[in-house]
Amino acid sequence: MMLETYAAGAAPRVFVIHENDDWVAPLRREFAARNVPFTEWFLHRGALDLTRPPPEGVFYNRISASSHTRGHRYAPEFTAAVLAWLTRHGRTVINGERAVQLEVTKVGQYEALKSFGIETPDTAAVIGKEHIADAAQKIGYPIILKHNRAGKGLGVRLLLSAEALEQHLASPDFEESIDGITLVQRYIEAPSPYITRVEFVGGRLVYAVRVDTSEGFELCPADVCQIDDDDSVCPAVAPADKFQIIPDFQHPLVPAWQAFLAKNGIDIAGIEFIEDADGRAYTYDVNTNTNYNPDAEAKDGRSGMGAIADYLGGLLNDAYGTAPKVAAAA
């Protein structure tokens, strides 16, 4: 398809750039509740005419590192091209080119986080299955294997010994990352089987959610990710209390996370960290295409997608004076 350019004088709106209809459904409802005008660009295949200017509006990028699992192998690359076009024309872009870069590489995330004094688990990046055992020996067992370009917990496997790693590498369960880079990471053992995911919108803390990892590492919080036996979505089948929003979350790393997000042009993100038995925090994932768990939000009363709709609607109003009607409660 050709990306829509609209006629001169067409009303500005929010443009949602994505490749997964299911993940956008909650945002559509929040836009509708606030009368925020929006259009979706499904970036999988198509054509971008670089000789024409983009329409007026606010552009929100929701492309995911796991796009290839839905048959959209080149969605991040196509999105990066579209964002470069939008940026050249001075459009307001939320989660721009740098966000795409970091979304598809955990190595890039870790190196960027470290520059803000944010500790990450010891990690080796490996190309070539034959080099994984050596890297694991240097990191020290137990280890976690994961994909560099991942999403949905792709490739995550806890291995307690060299023998377990050898068996895994020889089995059909081992899959290389789509970019060829396998991460060998020191396993951080928490005193309880939980990690914490901290949600930011417009650089501001919205809430933090405690996630039960006792049933595995596939931690996408979207309701669509609770569907079993469907490779097109996150296979995180869990009890309703797997995700619990922390009532009054505070953490000394919040300012550092905010500074990291601001420096890298990431306006909306979920950041995941784990604490060991000594209370030492390790940040291990930045989700620039963040989702929210509806059961946890229903119990808490706060809405991540509602906060996004308010933020994008406010930017649209500030830039164009559209003055969308904002719902009384998010």
LODO-352719 format. One record per residue (C-alpha): residue number from 1; residue in three letters; x, y, z. Coordinates in steps of 0.25 Angstrom, whole numbers, padded with zeros to 4 digits. Example, Ala and Ser with C-alpha at 12.3 -4.5 7.8 and 13.67 -1.06 7.14 Angstrom:
BEGIN
PT    i   aa     xx     yy     zz
PT    1  Ala   0049  -0018   0031
PT    2  Ser   0055  -0004   0029
END
This chain:
BEGIN
PT    i   aa     xx     yy     zz
PT    1  Met   0000   0000   0000
PT    2  Met   0004   0014  -0002
PT    3  Leu   0005   0022   0012
PT    4  Glu  -0007   0032   0013
PT    5  Thr  -0003   0046   0011
PT    6  Tyr  -0016   0053   0011
PT    7  Ala  -0020   0065   0003
PT    8  Ala  -0015   0079   0007
PT    9  Gly  -0023   0085   0019
PT   10  Ala  -0027   0071   0024
PT   11  Ala  -0030   0071   0039
PT   12  Pro  -0017   0067   0047
PT   13  Arg  -0018   0055   0055
PT   14  Val  -0010   0044   0063
PT   15  Phe  -0004   0034   0054
PT   16  Val  -0001   0020   0061
PT   17  Ile   0010   0012   0054
PT   18  His   0009  -0002   0057
PT   19  Glu   0009  -0017   0051
PT   20  Asn  -0001  -0024   0061
PT   21  Asp  -0016  -0020   0061
PT   22  Asp  -0018  -0028   0074
PT   23  Trp  -0009  -0019   0082
PT   24  Val  -0015  -0006   0077
PT   25  Ala  -0029  -0010   0081
PT   26  Pro  -0029  -0004   0095
PT   27  Leu  -0023   0009   0090
PT   28  Arg  -0034   0011   0080
PT   29  Arg  -0044   0010   0091
PT   30  Glu  -0036   0021   0099
PT   31  Phe  -0036   0030   0087
PT   32  Ala  -0050   0028   0085
PT   33  Ala  -0054   0032   0099
PT   34  Arg  -0046   0045   0097
PT   35  Asn  -0050   0048   0083
PT   36  Val  -0036   0048   0079
PT   37  Pro  -0035   0047   0064
PT   38  Phe  -0026   0036   0059
PT   39  Thr  -0021   0028   0047
PT   40  Glu  -0013   0015   0047
PT   41  Trp  -0002   0012   0038
PT   42  Phe   0000  -0003   0038
PT   43  Leu   0015  -0004   0033
PT   44  His   0017  -0018   0028
PT   45  Arg   0018  -0016   0013
PT   46  Gly   0016  -0004   0004
PT   47  Ala   0022   0008  -0003
PT   48  Leu   0027   0021   0003
PT   49  Asp   0028   0033  -0007
PT   50  Leu   0039   0041  -0002
PT   51  Thr   0036   0052  -0011
PT   52  Arg   0023   0056  -0004
PT   53  Pro   0022   0062   0010
PT   54  Pro   0015   0054   0021
PT   55  Pro   0001   0058   0026
PT   56  Glu   0001   0068   0038
PT   57  Gly  -0001   0061   0052
PT   58  Val   0006   0054   0063
PT   59  Phe   0013   0040   0060
PT   60  Tyr   0013   0029   0070
PT   61  Asn   0023   0017   0067
PT   62  Arg   0018   0004   0073
PT   63  Ile   0027  -0005   0064
PT   64  Ser   0031  -0018   0072
PT   65  Ala   0044  -0026   0072
PT   66  Ser   0035  -0038   0071
PT   67  Ser   0029  -0034   0058
PT   68  His   0036  -0045   0051
PT   69  Thr   0028  -0056   0059
PT   70  Arg   0016  -0050   0052
PT   71  Gly   0022  -0051   0038
PT   72  His   0026  -0036   0038
PT   73  Arg   0041  -0038   0037
PT   74  Tyr   0044  -0025   0031
PT   75  Ala   0034  -0016   0039
PT   76  Pro   0045  -0010   0048
PT   77  Glu   0054  -0006   0036
PT   78  Phe   0042   0000   0028
PT   79  Thr   0038   0007   0041
PT   80  Ala   0052   0013   0042
PT   81  Ala   0051   0018   0028
PT   82  Val   0037   0025   0030
PT   83  Leu   0042   0031   0043
PT   84  Ala   0054   0037   0036
PT   85  Trp   0044   0043   0026
PT   86  Leu   0035   0049   0037
PT   87  Thr   0047   0054   0044
PT   88  Arg   0052   0062   0032
PT   89  His   0039   0068   0030
PT   90  Gly   0039   0073   0045
PT   91  Arg   0027   0065   0049
PT   92  Thr   0025   0061   0064
PT   93  Val   0030   0047   0066
PT   94  Ile   0028   0039   0078
PT   95  Asn   0038   0027   0080
PT   96  Gly   0046   0031   0068
PT   97  Glu   0058   0025   0060
PT   98  Arg   0066   0023   0073
PT   99  Ala   0055   0016   0079
PT  100  Val   0054   0006   0068
PT  101  Gln   0069   0004   0068
PT  102  Leu   0068   0000   0083
PT  103  Glu   0055  -0008   0082
PT  104  Val   0062  -0018   0073
PT  105  Thr   0076  -0020   0080
PT  106  Lys   0077  -0023   0095
PT  107  Val   0092  -0021   0094
PT  108  Gly   0089  -0007   0090
PT  109  Gln   0080  -0005   0101
PT  110  Tyr   0090  -0010   0111
PT  111  Glu   0101  -0001   0106
PT  112  Ala   0092   0011   0106
PT  113  Leu   0087   0008   0120
PT  114  Lys   0101   0006   0126
PT  115  Ser   0104   0020   0121
PT  116  Phe   0094   0025   0132
PT  117  Gly   0100   0017   0143
PT  118  Ile   0089   0006   0142
PT  119  Glu   0094  -0007   0145
PT  120  Thr   0091  -0019   0135
PT  121  Pro   0094  -0034   0137
PT  122  Asp   0107  -0039   0132
PT  123  Thr   0105  -0043   0117
PT  124  Ala   0113  -0048   0105
PT  125  Ala   0107  -0046   0091
PT  126  Val   0110  -0058   0082
PT  127  Ile   0109  -0061   0068
PT  128  Gly   0111  -0076   0065
PT  129  Lys   0105  -0087   0073
PT  130  Glu   0119  -0093   0075
PT  131  His   0124  -0081   0083
PT  132  Ile   0112  -0081   0093
PT  133  Ala   0118  -0092   0103
PT  134  Asp   0131  -0084   0104
PT  135  Ala   0124  -0071   0107
PT  136  Ala   0115  -0078   0117
PT  137  Gln   0127  -0084   0124
PT  138  Lys   0133  -0069   0125
PT  139  Ile   0120  -0063   0130
PT  140  Gly   0118  -0075   0140
PT  141  Tyr   0106  -0084   0143
PT  142  Pro   0094  -0083   0144
PT  143  Ile   0092  -0075   0132
PT  144  Ile   0081  -0070   0123
PT  145  Leu   0081  -0071   0108
PT  146  Lys   0072  -0061   0101
PT  147  His   0071  -0054   0087
PT  148  Asn   0077  -0041   0084
PT  149  Arg   0065  -0037   0076
PT  150  Ala   0054  -0043   0083
PT  151  Gly   0040  -0039   0089
PT  152  Lys   0031  -0049   0095
PT  153  Gly   0042  -0056   0103
PT  154  Leu   0047  -0062   0091
PT  155  Gly   0059  -0071   0093
PT  156  Val   0059  -0069   0108
PT  157  Arg   0064  -0082   0115
PT  158  Leu   0070  -0084   0129
PT  159  Leu   0082  -0094   0129
PT  160  Leu   0088  -0098   0142
PT  161  Ser   0100  -0106   0137
PT  162  Ala   0110  -0108   0125
PT  163  Glu   0103  -0122   0123
PT  164  Ala   0089  -0115   0122
PT  165  Leu   0094  -0105   0112
PT  166  Glu   0100  -0116   0104
PT  167  Gln   0087  -0124   0103
PT  168  His   0079  -0111   0100
PT  169  Leu   0089  -0107   0088
PT  170  Ala   0087  -0121   0083
PT  171  Ser   0072  -0121   0083
PT  172  Pro   0062  -0115   0074
PT  173  Asp   0057  -0106   0085
PT  174  Phe   0070  -0097   0082
PT  175  Glu   0067  -0086   0072
PT  176  Glu   0076  -0075   0068
PT  177  Ser   0071  -0060   0069
PT  178  Ile   0066  -0054   0056
PT  179  Asp   0079  -0045   0056
PT  180  Gly   0088  -0057   0058
PT  181  Ile   0092  -0052   0072
PT  182  Thr   0090  -0061   0084
PT  183  Leu   0092  -0054   0098
PT  184  Val   0098  -0062   0109
PT  185  Gln   0095  -0055   0122
PT  186  Arg   0097  -0057   0137
PT  187  Tyr   0085  -0062   0144
PT  188  Ile   0080  -0053   0155
PT  189  Glu   0073  -0060   0166
PT  190  Ala   0063  -0052   0173
PT  191  Pro   0058  -0056   0187
PT  192  Ser   0044  -0058   0181
PT  193  Pro   0040  -0061   0167
PT  194  Tyr   0036  -0047   0163
PT  195  Ile   0042  -0036   0154
PT  196  Thr   0037  -0022   0153
PT  197  Arg   0033  -0015   0140
PT  198  Val   0032   0001   0141
PT  199  Glu   0023   0008   0131
PT  200  Phe   0026   0022   0126
PT  201  Val   0018   0031   0117
PT  202  Gly   0023   0045   0113
PT  203  Gly   0035   0042   0122
PT  204  Arg   0027   0041   0134
PT  205  Leu   0025   0029   0143
PT  206  Val   0011   0024   0141
PT  207  Tyr   0012   0011   0150
PT  208  Ala   0020  -0001   0153
PT  209  Val   0015  -0015   0152
PT  210  Arg   0020  -0027   0159
PT  211  Val   0021  -0040   0150
PT  212  Asp   0021  -0054   0155
PT  213  Thr   0031  -0062   0147
PT  214  Ser   0029  -0075   0154
PT  215  Glu   0023  -0081   0142
PT  216  Gly   0033  -0076   0132
PT  217  Phe   0039  -0063   0125
PT  218  Glu   0029  -0060   0115
PT  219  Leu   0024  -0047   0121
PT  220  Cys   0016  -0039   0111
PT  221  Pro   0005  -0033   0119
PT  222  Ala  -0005  -0031   0108
PT  223  Asp  -0018  -0038   0110
PT  224  Val  -0016  -0044   0096
PT  225  Cys  -0004  -0051   0101
PT  226  Gln  -0012  -0059   0110
PT  227  Ile  -0016  -0068   0098
PT  228  Asp  -0011  -0082   0099
PT  229  Asp  -0005  -0090   0087
PT  230  Asp  -0004  -0079   0077
PT  231  Asp   0009  -0075   0072
PT  232  Ser   0005  -0062   0067
PT  233  Val   0003  -0056   0081
PT  234  Cys   0011  -0057   0094
PT  235  Pro   0008  -0071   0100
PT  236  Ala   0008  -0065   0114
PT  237  Val  -0004  -0073   0120
PT  238  Ala  -0005  -0069   0134
PT  239  Pro  -0014  -0067   0146
PT  240  Ala  -0021  -0054   0148
PT  241  Asp  -0012  -0049   0158
PT  242  Lys   0001  -0051   0150
PT  243  Phe   0002  -0036   0148
PT  244  Gln   0000  -0027   0161
PT  245  Ile   0001  -0012   0160
PT  246  Ile   0009  -0007   0172
PT  247  Pro   0001   0003   0179
PT  248  Asp   0012   0014   0183
PT  249  Phe   0024   0010   0175
PT  250  Gln   0037   0017   0178
PT  251  His   0051   0013   0174
PT  252  Pro   0065   0021   0174
PT  253  Leu   0067   0017   0159
PT  254  Val   0054   0025   0154
PT  255  Pro   0062   0038   0151
PT  256  Ala   0073   0030   0144
PT  257  Trp   0063   0022   0136
PT  258  Gln   0056   0035   0132
PT  259  Ala   0069   0041   0128
PT  260  Phe   0072   0029   0119
PT  261  Leu   0059   0030   0112
PT  262  Ala   0060   0045   0110
PT  263  Lys   0074   0044   0104
PT  264  Asn   0070   0033   0095
PT  265  Gly   0057   0040   0090
PT  266  Ile   0048   0029   0096
PT  267  Asp   0035   0035   0101
PT  268  Ile   0027   0023   0104
PT  269  Ala   0033   0010   0110
PT  270  Gly   0033  -0001   0120
PT  271  Ile   0046  -0004   0127
PT  272  Glu   0048  -0017   0134
PT  273  Phe   0058  -0020   0145
PT  274  Ile   0060  -0031   0156
PT  275  Glu   0066  -0030   0170
PT  276  Asp   0075  -0040   0176
PT  277  Ala   0075  -0045   0190
PT  278  Asp   0084  -0033   0194
PT  279  Gly   0074  -0023   0188
PT  280  Arg   0083  -0020   0176
PT  281  Ala   0075  -0016   0164
PT  282  Tyr   0079  -0021   0150
PT  283  Thr   0071  -0015   0138
PT  284  Tyr   0070  -0025   0127
PT  285  Asp   0060  -0020   0117
PT  286  Val   0054  -0008   0111
PT  287  Asn   0041  -0009   0103
PT  288  Thr   0038   0003   0094
PT  289  Asn   0025  -0004   0089
PT  290  Thr   0019  -0006   0103
PT  291  Asn   0006  -0013   0106
PT  292  Tyr  -0002  -0013   0119
PT  293  Asn  -0010  -0024   0126
PT  294  Pro  -0025  -0021   0127
PT  295  Asp  -0027  -0030   0139
PT  296  Ala  -0017  -0023   0148
PT  297  Glu  -0022  -0009   0143
PT  298  Ala  -0036  -0012   0146
PT  299  Lys  -0032  -0015   0160
PT  300  Asp  -0023  -0003   0162
PT  301  Gly  -0031   0008   0154
PT  302  Arg  -0020   0013   0146
PT  303  Ser  -0019   0011   0131
PT  304  Gly  -0006   0011   0123
PT  305  Met  -0013   0013   0109
PT  306  Gly  -0022   0024   0115
PT  307  Ala  -0009   0031   0119
PT  308  Ile  -0004   0029   0105
PT  309  Ala  -0017   0035   0099
PT  310  Asp  -0016   0047   0108
PT  311  Tyr  -0002   0049   0105
PT  312  Leu  -0003   0048   0090
PT  313  Gly  -0016   0056   0090
PT  314  Gly  -0010   0067   0098
PT  315  Leu   0002   0068   0088
PT  316  Leu  -0008   0068   0076
PT  317  Asn  -0015   0080   0083
PT  318  Asp  -0003   0087   0087
PT  319  Ala   0002   0086   0072
PT  320  Tyr  -0010   0089   0065
PT  321  Gly  -0021   0094   0075
PT  322  Thr  -0030   0082   0072
PT  323  Ala  -0035   0082   0086
PT  324  Pro  -0040   0067   0087
PT  325  Lys  -0050   0064   0098
PT  326  Val  -0042   0057   0110
PT  327  Ala  -0049   0047   0118
PT  328  Ala  -0052   0050   0132
PT  329  Ala  -0045   0038   0137
PT  330  Ala  -0034   0029   0131
END
